[in-house]
Each structure stands twice: as structure tokens, then as C-alpha cells.
Amino acid sequence: MRVLVAYASKHGSTAEIAQSIADGIRHGLTVTTAPPVADLEFIVPTVNVWSVEDAPEPGDFDAVVIGSAVYMGRWLHSARSYLKEHANALACLPLWLFSSGPIGTMGLSDAEPADFVELRQDLAVEDHIVFGGRLDRHSLHLAEKAVLVALRTPDGDFRDWAAIAQWSRGIAASLNAGVRA
């Protein structure tokens, strides 16, 4: 079982979520054996994490998880491009999507990004979830800081690591069920 976890991150928060998801899936996947052989060779599941800019063809994997930071209600351009460019391959694979970015108590619902209906139009998405984001003003450019001041956006880390781990375990369970079927 090979799983691709790809992400688009502007300041690193979504990349950290992607790594946590990959770790959760990796630990939840069952190690399966190859067809009966005398020494029982093991097929070890692999979960690879890539930025969407560097991610390989999804068709080389058994399942895919893709996530993006959300700014102004939209996925980052690189993530949208990856979905469009690889739509045919992704349509044939189990696919999970996640969004990250709501800060504080603003937007912590399961509402999809504004461009999401178009993004997933031709894809059979198993699930999509929205995770809270992280905001560190010290890592932002002047224009970004000005917007945050105008919006009165709070600093802090609003990622729910327990929810991220639970979602990852759900993906692993789904993949394990598919392997046994």
C-alpha cells in the first residue's frame, strides 16, 4: 500500500498538518504479506509526504490525501493546479482532501472553501475536512499584517491535533478495509 500525502502551504502550518496525517496513516496501516511464500515476505506500507509543487504522479500510488491552506476562501493556486492537472488519475483513486486556515473561532465550521465545488467536480472524494490553522504575525509580510490588523485576527495555533489524528486513523481504517475486501 502506497499513500501519497501532498500539501500546499504558505507559512508551514499546512505542511505540519500533512506530516501529522501521514504519520497517523502510516501507524494505522496494517502490514500485509505478499502471496504465500516460504519466508513470508512483508509488504511494508509507505506513506510519502510531498509539497504539491514537487509531488509525483498520483497514479503511482494506491491512495492520495491532498491538503491546502485556505486564504480568502480559496485553496492555494498550486493545490488547485495539482488537482486539475492530475484529475484523471485522481478520479480512479481513493482520495481525501483537507483544508487548513480558520483562525480563532472564525470559520471553524465544516464549511468548504468557496472554490471547492469546482475543485472536486470530477473527483470521487472520500472525505473533506477543515482544520484550524496557525497564525504567527512575525512570519508575515507587511501587507499580510495590515490585513490581519484590519480584521482583528488573533495570533495563535488553532490546529486540533486530536481531530487530525482521528481523521488520519479513519483514513487508515478505510484503506485497511479496502485491502481486505
C-alpha positions in Angstrom: 0.0 0.0 0.0 1.5 3.3 -1.1 -0.2 6.5 0.0 0.7 10.0 -1.3 0.1 12.9 1.1 0.5 16.2 -0.8 0.0 19.7 0.5 0.2 23.4 -0.4 1.4 25.6 2.5 2.3 29.3 2.6 3.9 29.5 6.1 4.3 25.9 7.1 1.2 25.2 9.1 -0.4 23.0 6.5 2.8 21.2 5.9 2.9 20.3 9.6 -0.7 19.0 9.4 0.2 16.9 6.3 3.1 15.3 8.2 0.9 14.5 11.1 -1.7 13.0 8.8 1.0 10.9 7.1 2.3 9.7 10.5 -1.3 8.8 11.6 -2.0 6.8 8.4 1.4 5.1 8.5 0.9 3.9 12.0 -2.7 2.8 11.3 -2.0 0.8 8.2 -1.7 -3.0 8.5 1.4 -4.6 7.3 0.3 -7.2 4.8 2.1 -10.2 3.5 2.7 -11.0 -0.1 1.1 -14.1 -1.6 2.2 -17.1 0.5 5.9 -17.6 0.3 8.2 -19.8 2.3 9.8 -17.0 4.2 6.7 -14.7 4.4 8.0 -11.6 2.7 6.3 -8.5 4.1 4.9 -5.7 2.0 5.5 -2.6 4.2 3.0 0.2 3.6 4.6 3.5 2.7 3.2 7.0 3.2 5.1 9.7 1.3 4.7 13.4 2.1 5.3 16.0 -0.7 4.7 19.6 -1.4 2.3 19.7 -4.4 4.9 21.6 -6.3 7.2 18.5 -6.1 4.7 15.7 -5.7 5.0 12.8 -8.1 2.2 11.4 -10.4 -0.6 10.2 -8.2 -1.2 7.2 -10.4 1.9 5.6 -8.9 0.0 5.4 -5.5 -2.8 3.3 -4.1 -4.5 6.3 -2.3 -4.0 10.1 -2.1 -4.5 12.8 0.5 -4.2 16.4 -0.6 -4.5 19.5 1.5 -4.2 23.2 1.1 -4.0 26.3 3.2 -7.1 28.5 2.6 -6.7 32.2 2.0 -9.6 34.5 1.2 -11.8 31.4 1.0 -9.7 29.7 -1.7 -7.2 26.9 -1.9 -3.7 27.9 -2.9 -3.1 28.1 -6.6 -0.5 25.2 -6.5 -3.0 22.8 -4.9 -5.8 23.8 -7.3 -3.4 23.2 -10.2 -2.3 19.8 -8.9 -6.0 18.7 -8.7 -6.8 19.9 -12.2 -3.6 18.6 -13.8 -4.0 15.1 -12.3 -7.8 14.9 -12.3 -7.9 11.7 -14.5 -5.6 9.8 -12.2 -7.2 11.1 -9.0 -10.6 10.1 -10.2 -9.5 6.5 -10.1 -8.0 6.5 -6.6 -9.3 6.8 -3.1 -8.9 10.5 -2.4 -9.2 12.5 0.8 -8.9 16.3 0.9 -8.3 18.7 3.8 -8.2 22.4 4.2 -6.5 24.5 6.9 -6.7 28.0 7.9 -9.5 29.2 10.1 -8.1 31.2 12.9 -9.6 31.6 16.4 -13.3 30.9 16.5 -13.9 32.4 13.0 -14.9 29.9 10.4 -14.3 26.7 12.4 -17.2 25.1 10.8 -17.1 22.3 8.2 -17.8 24.9 5.5 -15.9 24.2 2.3 -13.7 26.8 0.7 -15.6 29.0 -1.9 -13.9 27.3 -4.9 -14.3 23.8 -3.6 -17.4 22.7 -5.6 -15.4 23.4 -8.8 -12.3 21.7 -7.5 -13.9 18.4 -6.6 -16.4 18.4 -9.5 -14.9 15.3 -11.4 -13.3 13.6 -8.4 -14.7 10.9 -6.1 -13.6 12.4 -2.8 -13.9 10.1 0.2 -14.0 12.9 2.6 -13.1 16.6 3.0 -12.4 18.2 6.4 -11.4 21.7 7.5 -8.8 22.1 10.2 -8.0 25.3 12.2 -4.7 27.0 11.2 -1.8 28.7 12.9 -1.0 32.4 12.8 2.4 33.9 13.8 2.5 37.5 12.8 6.3 37.5 13.0 6.4 35.3 9.9 4.2 37.5 7.8 4.8 40.2 5.2 3.8 43.8 5.9 0.7 43.6 3.6 -0.5 40.4 5.4 0.0 42.0 8.8 -2.1 45.0 7.7 -5.0 42.8 6.6 -4.9 40.9 9.9 -4.9 44.1 11.9 -7.9 45.3 9.9 -9.7 42.0 10.5 -8.7 41.9 14.2 -7.4 38.3 13.7 -5.9 36.7 16.8 -2.4 35.1 16.9 -2.1 31.5 17.9 -2.2 27.9 17.0 -5.7 26.7 16.4 -4.9 23.3 15.0 -6.7 20.5 16.7 -4.1 17.7 16.8 -6.5 15.2 18.3 -9.0 15.8 15.4 -6.2 15.5 12.9 -5.1 12.2 14.4 -8.6 10.9 14.5 -9.2 11.8 10.8 -5.9 10.1 9.9 -6.9 6.9 11.7 -10.2 6.9 9.8 -8.3 7.0 6.5 -6.0 4.1 7.6 -9.1 2.1 8.7 -10.8 2.7 5.3 -7.6 1.7 3.5 -7.2 -1.4 5.6 -10.8 -2.4 4.9 -10.2 -2.0 1.2 -7.1 -4.2 1.3 -9.1 -7.0 3.0 -12.0 -6.8 0.7 
